[in-house]
């Protein structure tokens, strides 16, 4: 089974996995090379990124199927997107900083969220953080650099993933 890939056409893309195609939305800054990606630019980084684990709202839906390990989102979880932080581009728990990327949201965007292995080995401050595969807004507006799909499509994609998956964005 092949790993999924996203082919972009501006801020709209097509995610292909196991021979099936799914419409997706990308960053408002389009797709840029990984070396050009910067924190806050709204761009989705091109490249191949590992999918290691995921998070989900257990109070809203069942645990997603597929090979990834999923952790239920707790109220104190956030992604550190402050380039000056020693914990930049990592999941954190506890008292959040002034402007955290909270995983527990009132909307449904992070009901299912999978971090892409972008800028995580090694982490380069300012290169970009919190690049996720997540649920698209109903109006399919562009993301801040993530790849977003309708919730039902995202759940199907996750169930179709091969073992040790990665996602290629081009």
C-alpha positions in Angstrom: 0.0 0.0 0.0 1.4 3.4 -0.9 1.7 6.4 1.4 -0.7 9.2 0.8 0.3 12.3 -1.3 -1.2 15.7 -1.8 -1.0 17.5 -5.1 -1.7 21.2 -4.7 -3.3 23.7 -7.0 -2.9 26.9 -5.1 -4.8 26.5 -1.8 -6.8 23.6 -3.1 -5.4 20.1 -3.3 -6.1 16.4 -3.8 -5.0 13.9 -1.3 -4.5 10.4 -2.8 -4.3 7.3 -0.6 -4.8 3.6 -1.6 -6.0 4.7 -5.1 -8.7 7.0 -3.7 -8.8 10.8 -4.1 -10.0 13.3 -1.4 -10.4 17.0 -1.8 -8.3 19.0 0.7 -7.6 22.6 1.6 -4.0 23.9 2.1 -2.4 27.0 3.6 -3.5 30.5 2.6 0.1 31.1 1.5 0.0 28.1 -0.9 2.7 25.4 -1.0 6.4 26.5 -0.5 9.6 24.6 -0.3 10.5 23.4 3.2 13.5 25.7 3.3 11.3 28.7 2.5 8.7 27.9 5.2 8.6 30.4 8.1 6.5 30.7 11.2 3.3 32.6 10.5 3.6 32.7 6.7 0.4 30.7 6.2 2.2 28.3 3.8 2.1 24.5 3.6 5.6 23.0 3.4 6.3 20.8 0.4 8.1 17.5 1.1 7.5 14.1 2.7 6.5 14.2 6.3 6.1 11.3 8.8 2.8 10.7 10.4 3.7 9.3 13.8 0.6 9.8 16.0 -2.6 11.7 16.4 -5.1 13.3 18.7 -8.9 13.3 18.8 -11.9 14.7 20.7 -13.2 11.6 22.5 -16.2 13.6 23.7 -17.3 14.2 20.0 -16.4 11.0 18.2 -14.8 7.5 18.5 -11.1 6.9 18.2 -10.0 7.0 14.6 -9.1 3.6 12.9 -5.8 2.9 11.2 -2.2 2.3 12.2 -1.5 5.6 14.1 -1.6 5.7 17.9 -4.2 8.3 19.0 -4.4 10.2 22.3 -7.6 11.8 23.5 -7.3 15.6 23.6 -7.3 17.0 27.1 -8.2 20.6 28.2 -4.5 21.4 29.0 -3.0 20.3 25.7 -1.4 22.9 23.4 1.2 23.1 20.6 4.0 25.5 21.4 4.3 27.8 18.4 6.6 30.4 20.0 9.9 30.4 18.2 11.6 31.9 21.4 10.4 28.9 23.5 12.7 26.1 24.3 9.7 23.8 23.6 9.0 25.3 20.1 7.0 23.0 17.8 6.1 20.4 20.4 3.0 19.2 22.2 2.8 20.7 25.7 0.6 20.2 28.7 -0.1 22.6 31.5 -0.5 26.3 31.8 -0.2 27.6 28.2 1.7 30.7 27.2 0.0 33.9 26.1 -1.0 32.7 22.5 -0.9 28.9 22.4 -2.2 26.7 19.6 -4.8 24.9 21.8 -5.9 21.5 20.7 -9.2 21.6 22.6 -11.2 24.0 20.5 -14.9 25.1 20.4 -15.0 24.6 16.6 -14.5 21.1 15.0 -11.2 21.8 13.3 -9.1 19.8 15.8 -11.7 17.0 16.5 -9.1 14.9 14.7 -5.5 16.2 14.3 -2.3 14.5 13.1 1.0 16.4 13.4 3.1 16.2 10.3 6.8 15.5 10.9 7.8 18.9 9.6 10.5 20.8 11.4 10.8 18.2 14.2 14.1 16.5 13.6 15.9 18.8 14.3 13.6 21.6 15.3 14.7 25.0 13.9 13.1 27.9 15.7 11.1 30.1 13.3 11.0 27.5 10.5 7.3 26.7 11.2 5.3 24.8 13.7 1.9 23.1 14.2 1.7 21.8 10.7 -1.2 19.3 11.0 -3.5 17.1 9.0 -6.9 18.1 10.4 -10.6 18.7 9.8 -11.6 21.4 7.3 -13.9 24.2 8.2 -17.4 23.8 6.7 -16.7 26.6 4.2 -13.4 25.1 3.3 -11.4 28.2 4.0 -7.6 28.0 3.7 -5.6 26.9 6.7 -2.6 28.5 8.4 -0.3 26.0 6.7 -2.0 22.7 7.4 -3.7 20.1 5.2 -7.5 19.9 6.0 -10.2 17.5 4.8 -13.9 17.0 5.6 -14.1 15.0 8.8 -15.5 11.9 7.1 -12.8 12.0 4.4 -10.1 12.5 7.1 -11.4 9.5 9.0 -11.3 7.4 5.8 -7.8 8.5 4.9 -6.6 7.6 8.4 -8.2 4.1 8.1 -6.5 3.6 4.7 -2.9 4.5 5.9 -0.2 1.9 5.6 2.0 1.0 8.6 4.7 3.7 9.3 2.9 6.3 7.1 4.2 9.5 5.7 2.5 12.2 3.6 4.1 13.8 0.5 3.0 17.3 -0.4 3.9 18.8 -3.8 
